[in-house]
Amino acid sequence: MGNSISPLRRQQVIDFDSRTSGMSVEEFCAQVGISRASFYRIRRRAEHEGMVAALTPRSRAPHHPARVWDESADERIAQVRADLVAAGREAGPASVWWVMSQGASVPAPSRATIARSLRASGLVVPAPRKRPRTSYKRFTRSAANELWQIDGFEWRLAGSLVTVYQVVDDCSRVITALRACWGGESVDGARMVLQEAFATWGRPAAILSDNASAFSTSRTTGPGATEKWLASLGVRPISGRVGHPQTQGKVERSHQPAAAWLRAHPASTLEELNAELDRFTSYYNTERQHQGHGVALTPLRVWAQTPRALASPAPIDLERLPAGGGPISLPDPTDPTGSDSAVDRARRTVMSNGCVSYKDRALSLGQTMRGIEVTLIEYPTRLDLYDPDGRRFVSLPWPQPTQRQQGNRSTIDTKKPPYRLIPLPPRRPRTSHRS
């Protein structure tokens, strides 16, 4: 590039004369280590702009920058964040950017600029380094009411313990219920909150919870009162893995903005607390730009644009579902056709190469599945694979004829239809580093 050429080299280019040097332009450029294009560019600049200009590299700054910021931008960013914190709203870079971009005469800084400004001002503490987002497997239902997540968090009200129950739709992230009750988590509290949600939003196909006794005991002593009640209504109860709160990550994450709102709007009675929770629910569903959906998409807007799933019209027989350590979200062992019954089942963790091994066969599931625990259910005529949420994502004829023999093993590629029922997430496009 011409801008990287030193003033001394530029002077040599300007002084060069092929008649007296006995070299051609090509030979001279090879000797001094510049391109012919740079040679003629410097000569033209010396002719039209003068010697001094030709010796000085041009600025690499854009001629017409899209955004020019001064010190007042940092002040605006800090003020918007302070207003959001005072209102009990989320005040991260994305939230600050959204507020600054609404109806302002001055264009808003980018989210990256806002993040740097907040760190430089000491308003946020950089989070510790985490695994890259691309290393996580996202599980999101495709229809509203296909799956709800329920959880509770403790709150202190006038020195007494209160449990705030929160229910979130997995697909749209709509808060379907947010209610505080005296005492710790209980079956009665969970049922009351869910009944309120059913009356407003309808019954979902399934509800995911942790293994607290108020929600689920299927992994320890068998289905509990809440699970039996849900099953009687045609709602399939699902329990997450023990010690793995990430399974209920959506509702766990939604506790943070709810708690921040309550801290900014303190209440002295249970009635006042629930009134504030109602206000927060309205803000969360209708105003807050949910980063899980992208910019300018609220949970309620996503809810209105997606299809609806329905609960089972008949009660669910929990006794016919897997008990103990397996997730009870897996299907009835009886084949949907009514002709076949499961003959075997197993649980495997996908290896680093994207494969799982089952009965001397290697099943290639794809690199995006590595580290994920899957459940395999074998029928006389097929093999079904389920993800940790209980979704069937692969169904292939079984046993299969041998493919690509490697000793006594063979590899079956399940990454594409007709075997894969749920498509893999799109691969990130490669970025070019060429200048």
N, C-alpha and C positions, 0 to 999 in steps of 0.2 A: 504494500500500500504506500501511496505517495506521502502520506502523513507521517510515516515512520522514518523517513529519510532525514539524516542529520543536516544542519545548515552547511557544514563543511562539504558534504557530498553534493548538496544542491549547488554550491559555488563551483565545484568541478564540472557539474553538468552545464551550467551557464557559460563557463569559460571554454568548454570543449570546442575544438575546430578540427574537423576531419582532414582538412588540407594540410595543416601543419603537424598534426599528431601522427599521420600515417596510419590511422585506424579508422575503421568504419564505425558507425553508430552501434551496430550490433556487437562488435568486438569491445567497444568501450563499455557498454552496458554489462557485458559478461565480466569484464575486468573489475568494475566497481560494485557489482552485485545488485543491480536494479533492473527493472523491466524497461522495454522500449516505450511502453505506454507512459510510465512514470517519467522517463527522459523527456518526451515531447510535451507532457503536461507541465513540467517545470519550465521548459523553454517558452511555451506559450504564455504562461503566467508572467514570466520576466518581461516578455514583449508587451503585454497588454496592461499589467498592473505595476510594473517596475521591479527593480532589483530587490528592494527591501521586502516586498510582498512575497516574491518568489523564494526567498530564504526562510520564510516563516511557514510552518505547517498550518493548513486550514483547520478550523475548529470542527470537531466531530459532532457537536451539538446540532439537533435538528433546527432547520431554518424557521419552522413554524411549529413550535412545541404545542402539543394538545393541552397540556396543563402546566401552569407556572405557579409555584407556591411560595409564599413568603412566611414570615414568622406568625402572622395572624392565623394561618391554617392550623398550627398546633394549638392555639388558643381555642379555636372553634371546635376542634376534636375533643379537647379536654372538657369544654363546657357541655357538649352533647353527651359525653359519657357521664358527667356528674349529674345531669338531668335524668338520665336513664337509671342510674343507681338510686337516686332519690325516689324515683317512682317505683322501685322494686322490679324493674324490667332488666332483661339481659343487656349487658353493656360491652359485649365483645366487639372486635373490629367489624364483623358483618352487620351487627345491629347498629353500630355507630354510622357505618356507611349508608345503611338504608335510610336512617333519619336525615342525614345530610343530603341525600339525593332527592328528597321529596320537596318539590316546589321551590328549590333554592335558585337564586339568580346566578350564583357562582357554582360551577361544577364541583361535585364531591371528589375528594381524593380517592385513589384506589384503596381496596381493603388492605393490600400489602403496605401502602404508605401509612394508613391509619395504625396498623399494627406496629410499625417501626416508631411512629410518633408516641404511641402509648408506652412502649418499652423505654424509649429515651426519656420520657417524662416521669418515669417511675410509677405510673398509674397501674401497671400490671406487672406481675412477676412471671418471667418466662417459665413455662411448664417444663418439667424434665423430659428428656428425649424419650419418645415412645416408639413402638413399632410403627412402620409406615402404614398408612391406611390401606394400601394395596395388598398388604399381607393379611388383612382381615376378610373373612367370608361374610358378606352381607346376606341376611335372610329377611326378606320383606314380602308379605303377602300381596297378592295382586288384586284383591277385592276387599272393599270395606265390609266389616262384620265377619270376615273370614276367621280372624283371630283377634281377641282382646288380650291384653296383659294387665294383670292386677298385682298391686303391692301396696304396702303401707309404710309410713315413716312416723316416728314419734315426734311429738311437739309438747312443749311445756306451756300450760295455760294457768296463770295464777297459782303456780307451784304444783299443779296437778298434771298427771300424765294424760295426754290425748293422742289418739292414733288417727292420722290422716290417711284415708283409703283413696287410692288413685287408680283409675282404670283408663287405659289408652288403647285406641284402635291401632293395630299393627300396620295397616296399610296407609291410612290417611294421617295418623298421629293425632286424631281428634281425642280430646279428653272426654270420655263418655260419662265419667263420674268422678267427683272429687268432694269428699265429705269427711268431716271430723266427728269422732265419737269418743266418749270418755273411756279411759282404761287402755289396756294393750290390745293387740290383735285378737279377735274372737270370731267364732263362727257366726254369731248373731250380727256383729258389725259388718262382716263381709257380705252376708246375705242381704241386709238392709240396703247397702250401697249398690249391690248388683241389681236388686229389684228396682231401685230408682233408675238405674241406667237402662234396664230392659224397657221400662215404661216410656222412656224418651227416645231411645235409639234402636229398639228392637233387640231380639235375642241373637247373639253371634253363633257361628258354627262351633267355635272352640274358645276356651279361655286358658291362658298360660299363667302359671303362678310359680312361686318358689315352694319349698317344702315345709313352710311353716304350718303348724297344726290347724290354723284357722282356714287354710286354703287346701292343703293336700297332705295326705298321709299314705299315699299309694305305694311309696317306695319303702315304707317301714312296716306298718301294720295293716295295709290294705286301704281301699278307698274310704275316706272320711265323710263326715256329714255334708260338708260343702260340695264335695265331688258327687255324692249320691243325689243331692238336690239338683245340681246342674244336669246330671245325666237324665233325671226324670223329666226335665224340660227340653231334652233333645240337644243340650249343649255339651260338647265333649271336653272334659277337663284334661289339661296337660300340665305335667310337672316338669320343671327344669332340672338339670343335673345338680346334684348336691355339691355345694361349694363352688358353683359356677354362676354367679349373678349375671354374667354377660348374656346368658340365655334370655333373661328378662331385661335386656339393656335399654329398651325404649322407655319402659315405665321407670326404670331406675334413673335414667337421665332426666326424665321430666320432673323428678322430685326437686332438682336444683332450682329451676326458675320458680317453682311453687314456694319453696322455703324462702327464697330471696324476696318474693312478694310479701309474704307474711312478716318478715323482718322489717320491711319498709312500711307496712300498714299494721301495726300492733293491735291486737284485740284483747279485751278483758273478760269477755264471756264467750261461751260456746256458740251462741247465736251470732255474735259479731264475727267470730272466726269463720263460721260457715258462710256468712255474707261476703267476707273478703275472698273466700275460696270461689264463690260464685262469680265475683268480679274478675278474679284471675282467670277462671275458665273461659269467660267471654272474651277476655283479651287474648288468651292463648289460642283459642280456636278461630277467632275472626280477625285479629289484627297482627299477631306475631308472625313474622316471616320465618317459617321453619326451614332451617338449613338442610334438613334431611331431604327436602323437596327442591331446593334451589331458591333463587331470588323471586320475590313477589308471589309466592305460593303459600297461602295459609292452610292449616289443616282442614278447615271447613270447605275451602275451595276444592281441595283434593277429594274430599268426601263426596262432594256434589258431582265430580267428574268421573268417578270410578263405579264399577258395578257393585252390587250387593250380594253377599253370601247369606244363606239362610241356615238356621238351625235345623236339626233333624226333625221331621214331623212326628217321629215316634221316639219314645224313651230309649236311651242307650244302655245296653246291658254291660255293666262294668265287669261282671264276673267273666265275661268272654274275652276281655282285653288282657294283655300281658300285665302281670303283677310283679311286685318286687322291684328289682333294679332297673327294669326296662321302662321307657316312657310309655304311659298308657295312651298316648296319642296314636300308637301304631294300630293298624286295622284289625278287625276281627279275624282270627285265624282261619275262618271259613272263607273260601274263595268267593268273590262277588257273584260268580255264576251259580253258586250253590252246589258245585260238583266236586271241587277239590278242597282239601284241607292242608294246612302247612305241615311239612314233614320235618323241617329243621329251621333254626334261626341262629344267628351269630351277630356279634358286635365287633367291628374292626375300626382301627384308626388309619386313615389314609396316609401312606408313606410319603416320603419327600419326592419320590418320582411320580406321584399322582395315582398310585395303584394300591389296590387291596388284594389280598390273597384269600381265595375260598376254594377248598377242596381241589387243590392242585391246579387251580386256574388263576391267572392274574387278570384282574379287571382294571382297565385303565379309565380312571374317572376324570383326569385332567389336573394340571398343576394348581388350579384355583381351589381344589378340594383338599390339598395336603394339610395334615394336622387335624382334619375334621373327623369326628367319630360318626360312623354310619352303622345302621342296622340292616342286616340281610335276612330276608325271609324266603325260604325255599319251598316251592310247591312242586307237585309232580311234573308240571309242564312249564314252569317259569321260575325266575328268580327276581325278587323285588328288593330295591335298595331305598332306604329312608334316611333323610338327614336328621340332625339332632332335634328339629322342630316337629318331626313326625311326618314330613312331606315325602311322598314317593317320587323320586326323581329319575329312577332307572327301572325298567322292567324288560327283561330279555328272556327269550325261550331258554328252557333249561331241562335236561343238560344239552349243551351245544356241541356240535361236531368240532373236532380239534382244528384249531387255526394256528398257523405259523409255529409249527412244532419246535420246541426248544427242550429236547430231552423228554421228560414226562410232563412238562408244563406248556401252556399255550396262553397267549394274551388276547383278550377280548376288548376291543375298543368300544367304549360306551359313551364317548364324548359327543356323539352326534345322533340324531334320529336314525332309525326308528326306535332305538333303545332308550334314549334320553327323553324324558317327558318334560323336564324343565330346562330351558336353554341355559348354557353357561353365560356368565356376564361378559359383555364385550371387552375385547382386549384393548388396552390403551395403545394409541398409535405411537409409533416410534418417532422420536424427535431427532432431527438432523442437526449435527454440530458443525456443518460446513458453513464457512463464512461467505 
